[in-house]
């Protein structure tokens, strides 16, 4: 072989192309990992868009100086309440992207022609609602993780982590905005049914805390279900639960209203019960 051909072979061998399975791609997108860290901002924008759309449908005549603080409180209530109760800085202080993103999205949704109507189409609802649920799980997970790291474990030795505090933190992380502003009190649960936002947060608070933070529980469960030994898989299942159930309800594969009425109902405008 000639020196030129050997050089070409060397160059080809220097640049291997690794194969990536479908799960690893989905995992990186949902968990903002690897080459998909930009997905954090994508899902943050979709989350903000769903919240701004809902507030506009619910209270269309609000002035901007009332609407922006209100949408921030109702969207990031869990990330505000949980750190404060744990003596930590709230999410608006620790993540510089949150507040500018919400303000920018609110301006676009309310002032750029066609954007609100696009979000109100079935496709627009599907995309923004899915983004909302994906990001909501991350808020729940972060609040649960923060409480687990901040609170001492149970003194009886049966669990290696605190129990009540992280469960409550996860619950508030997934639905704290439903109780904001605080002047709303318990209006979110005054109806005949507990809303999806609260019931689903309760289920996933238990799921995330016990499987992510208590190694004894995770080892016991993974002995029967081996793939649950992987923490990324645990988080992906939680995200798919949040994002997938409303879609399955919308297409009629599971009963509508499972785990309560959903404020982001596909195909029509709705208010919480």
C-alpha positions as CSV (number, residue, x, y, z in Angstrom):
1,X,0.0,0.0,0.0
2,X,1.1,3.5,-0.7
3,X,1.8,6.1,2.1
4,X,-1.3,8.0,1.0
5,X,-3.5,5.0,1.4
6,X,-2.1,4.2,4.8
7,X,-2.7,7.8,5.9
8,X,-6.3,7.7,4.7
9,X,-6.9,4.4,6.6
10,X,-5.4,6.0,9.7
11,X,-7.6,9.0,9.5
12,X,-10.7,6.8,9.1
13,X,-9.8,4.8,12.2
14,X,-9.2,7.9,14.3
15,X,-12.9,9.0,14.0
16,X,-15.0,6.1,15.2
17,X,-18.8,6.6,15.1
18,X,-20.3,5.2,18.3
19,X,-23.8,3.7,18.0
20,X,-26.4,5.0,20.3
21,X,-29.5,3.1,21.3
22,X,-32.9,4.7,21.2
23,X,-33.2,4.6,25.0
24,X,-30.0,6.4,25.5
25,X,-31.1,9.2,23.2
26,X,-34.5,9.5,24.9
27,X,-32.8,9.4,28.3
28,X,-30.4,12.2,27.4
29,X,-33.2,14.4,26.0
30,X,-35.5,13.9,29.0
31,X,-32.7,14.3,31.6
32,X,-30.8,17.1,29.8
33,X,-27.6,15.0,29.7
34,X,-24.7,14.4,27.4
35,X,-25.1,16.3,24.1
36,X,-28.7,17.2,25.0
37,X,-28.0,19.8,27.8
38,X,-29.7,22.4,25.5
39,X,-33.0,20.5,26.1
40,X,-33.2,22.1,29.5
41,X,-33.9,25.4,27.8
42,X,-36.3,23.8,25.3
43,X,-38.4,22.3,28.0
44,X,-38.2,25.4,30.1
45,X,-39.7,27.4,27.3
46,X,-42.4,24.9,26.6
47,X,-43.2,24.8,30.3
48,X,-43.5,28.6,30.4
49,X,-45.6,28.6,27.2
50,X,-48.1,26.2,28.7
51,X,-48.4,28.2,31.9
52,X,-48.8,31.5,30.0
53,X,-51.4,30.0,27.7
54,X,-53.4,28.7,30.6
55,X,-53.3,32.0,32.5
56,X,-54.3,33.9,29.4
57,X,-57.3,31.6,28.9
58,X,-58.2,31.7,32.6
59,X,-57.9,35.5,33.1
60,X,-57.5,37.2,29.7
61,X,-57.8,40.8,30.9
62,X,-54.9,40.9,33.4
63,X,-52.5,43.8,33.1
64,X,-48.8,42.9,32.6
65,X,-47.7,44.0,36.0
66,X,-50.3,41.7,37.6
67,X,-50.0,38.8,35.1
68,X,-46.2,38.3,35.2
69,X,-45.9,38.0,39.0
70,X,-48.9,35.8,39.0
71,X,-47.7,33.4,36.3
72,X,-44.3,33.2,38.0
73,X,-45.9,32.3,41.4
74,X,-48.3,29.7,39.9
75,X,-45.7,28.2,37.7
76,X,-42.7,27.9,40.1
77,X,-44.6,27.7,43.4
78,X,-42.9,24.4,44.4
79,X,-39.4,25.8,43.6
80,X,-40.2,28.8,45.8
81,X,-41.9,27.1,48.7
82,X,-39.7,24.1,49.2
83,X,-36.3,25.8,49.4
84,X,-37.7,28.5,51.7
85,X,-39.1,25.9,54.2
86,X,-35.7,24.1,54.1
87,X,-33.8,27.4,54.7
88,X,-32.3,27.4,51.2
89,X,-32.3,29.9,48.3
90,X,-35.4,29.6,46.2
91,X,-35.2,28.6,42.5
92,X,-35.6,32.2,41.3
93,X,-32.3,33.0,43.1
94,X,-30.3,29.9,42.1
95,X,-31.3,29.5,38.4
96,X,-30.7,32.6,36.4
97,X,-32.7,31.3,33.4
98,X,-36.0,30.9,35.1
99,X,-37.3,34.5,35.5
100,X,-36.0,35.9,32.2
101,X,-37.4,32.9,30.3
102,X,-40.9,33.3,31.8
103,X,-41.0,37.1,31.1
104,X,-39.8,36.6,27.6
105,X,-42.3,33.8,26.9
106,X,-45.1,35.8,28.5
107,X,-44.4,38.7,26.2
108,X,-44.3,36.5,23.1
109,X,-47.5,34.6,23.9
110,X,-49.4,37.8,24.7
111,X,-48.0,40.2,22.1
112,X,-46.8,38.3,19.0
113,X,-49.7,37.7,16.6
114,X,-50.6,34.1,16.1
115,X,-48.5,32.6,18.9
116,X,-51.4,32.1,21.4
117,X,-53.6,30.6,18.7
118,X,-50.8,28.3,17.7
119,X,-50.5,27.1,21.3
120,X,-54.3,26.6,21.5
121,X,-54.3,24.2,18.5
122,X,-54.3,20.5,19.4
123,X,-50.7,20.2,18.2
124,X,-49.7,23.2,20.2
125,X,-51.3,21.9,23.3
126,X,-49.7,18.5,22.8
127,X,-46.2,19.9,22.5
128,X,-46.5,22.6,25.2
129,X,-48.3,20.3,27.7
130,X,-45.8,17.6,27.2
131,X,-43.0,20.1,27.8
132,X,-44.8,21.2,30.9
133,X,-45.0,17.7,32.4
134,X,-41.4,16.9,31.6
135,X,-40.2,20.0,33.3
136,X,-42.6,19.5,36.2
137,X,-41.0,16.2,37.0
138,X,-37.6,17.8,37.2
139,X,-38.9,20.4,39.6
140,X,-40.4,17.6,41.8
141,X,-37.2,15.7,41.6
142,X,-35.0,18.7,42.5
143,X,-37.2,19.5,45.5
144,X,-37.2,15.9,46.7
145,X,-33.4,15.7,46.2
146,X,-32.9,19.0,48.1
147,X,-35.0,17.8,51.1
148,X,-33.3,14.4,51.2
149,X,-29.8,16.0,51.3
150,X,-30.9,18.6,53.9
151,X,-32.8,16.6,56.4
152,X,-31.4,13.9,58.7
153,X,-32.4,10.3,58.3
154,X,-34.9,8.5,60.5
155,X,-33.5,7.8,63.9
156,X,-35.1,4.3,64.1
157,X,-32.7,2.9,61.5
158,X,-35.3,1.3,59.3
159,X,-34.7,3.8,56.5
160,X,-31.4,5.4,55.6
161,X,-33.0,8.7,54.7
162,X,-35.7,11.1,56.0
163,X,-39.2,10.2,55.0
164,X,-41.9,12.8,55.6
165,X,-39.9,15.8,54.7
166,X,-38.7,14.6,51.2
167,X,-42.2,13.2,50.4
168,X,-43.8,16.5,51.2
169,X,-41.1,18.4,49.4
170,X,-41.6,16.3,46.3
171,X,-45.4,16.7,46.5
172,X,-45.0,20.5,46.7
173,X,-42.4,20.5,44.0
174,X,-44.9,18.9,41.6
175,X,-48.0,20.9,42.5
176,X,-46.9,23.9,44.7
177,X,-48.0,26.4,42.1
178,X,-51.6,25.2,42.5
179,X,-51.6,26.8,46.0
180,X,-50.0,30.1,44.8
181,X,-50.3,32.9,45.5
182,X,-50.7,32.0,49.1
183,X,-53.9,34.0,49.3
184,X,-55.5,31.2,47.3
185,X,-55.2,28.9,50.3
186,X,-56.7,25.5,49.6
187,X,-58.9,26.5,46.6
188,X,-57.1,23.9,44.4
189,X,-58.7,21.1,46.4
190,X,-62.1,22.7,47.0
191,X,-63.8,20.8,44.1
192,X,-65.3,17.3,44.2
193,X,-62.1,15.7,42.9
194,X,-58.4,16.2,43.7
195,X,-56.8,17.6,40.5
196,X,-54.3,15.5,38.4
197,X,-51.5,18.0,39.2
198,X,-51.8,17.1,42.9
199,X,-52.5,13.4,42.7
200,X,-49.8,12.7,40.1
201,X,-47.3,14.7,42.2
202,X,-48.2,12.6,45.3
203,X,-47.6,9.3,43.4
204,X,-44.3,10.5,41.9
205,X,-43.1,12.0,45.1
206,X,-43.2,8.5,46.7
207,X,-41.7,6.9,43.5
208,X,-38.8,9.3,43.3
209,X,-37.9,9.5,47.0
210,X,-38.0,5.8,47.8
211,X,-36.3,4.6,44.7
212,X,-33.8,7.4,44.3
213,X,-32.8,8.1,47.9
214,X,-33.2,4.9,49.8
215,X,-30.7,2.3,48.6
216,X,-32.3,-0.5,50.6
217,X,-35.7,0.0,48.9
218,X,-34.1,0.4,45.4
219,X,-32.0,-2.8,45.9
220,X,-35.1,-4.7,47.1
221,X,-37.2,-3.5,44.2
222,X,-34.4,-4.0,41.6
223,X,-34.0,-7.6,42.7
224,X,-37.4,-8.3,41.1
225,X,-37.2,-5.6,38.4
226,X,-33.5,-5.4,37.5
227,X,-33.7,-2.3,35.3
228,X,-34.8,-0.2,38.3
229,X,-31.3,-0.4,39.7
230,X,-30.4,2.4,37.2
231,X,-31.3,5.8,38.6
232,X,-31.7,7.4,35.1
233,X,-34.3,4.8,34.3
234,X,-36.2,5.6,37.5
235,X,-36.3,9.3,36.5
236,X,-37.3,8.6,32.9
237,X,-40.2,6.4,34.0
238,X,-41.4,9.2,36.3
239,X,-41.2,11.7,33.4
240,X,-43.0,9.4,31.0
241,X,-45.7,8.9,33.7
242,X,-46.3,12.6,33.9
243,X,-46.1,13.3,30.2
244,X,-47.6,10.1,28.9
245,X,-50.8,9.6,30.9
246,X,-52.5,12.8,29.7
247,X,-51.7,11.8,26.1
248,X,-53.1,8.3,26.6
249,X,-56.3,9.9,28.1
250,X,-56.6,12.3,25.2
251,X,-56.5,9.4,22.6
252,X,-58.9,7.3,24.6
253,X,-56.5,4.5,25.6
254,X,-57.1,5.0,29.3
255,X,-60.1,6.6,31.1
256,X,-60.3,10.4,31.1
257,X,-59.9,11.9,34.5
258,X,-57.7,9.1,35.9
259,X,-56.0,10.7,38.9
260,X,-58.3,13.7,38.7
261,X,-59.2,16.5,36.3
262,X,-56.3,18.0,34.4
263,X,-56.1,21.8,34.0
264,X,-54.3,21.2,30.6
265,X,-57.0,19.2,28.9
266,X,-56.2,18.5,25.2
267,X,-58.5,19.9,22.5
268,X,-60.5,22.4,24.6
269,X,-60.1,25.2,27.1
270,X,-60.8,24.1,30.7
271,X,-60.5,25.3,34.3
272,X,-59.7,23.3,37.3
273,X,-62.6,21.7,39.1
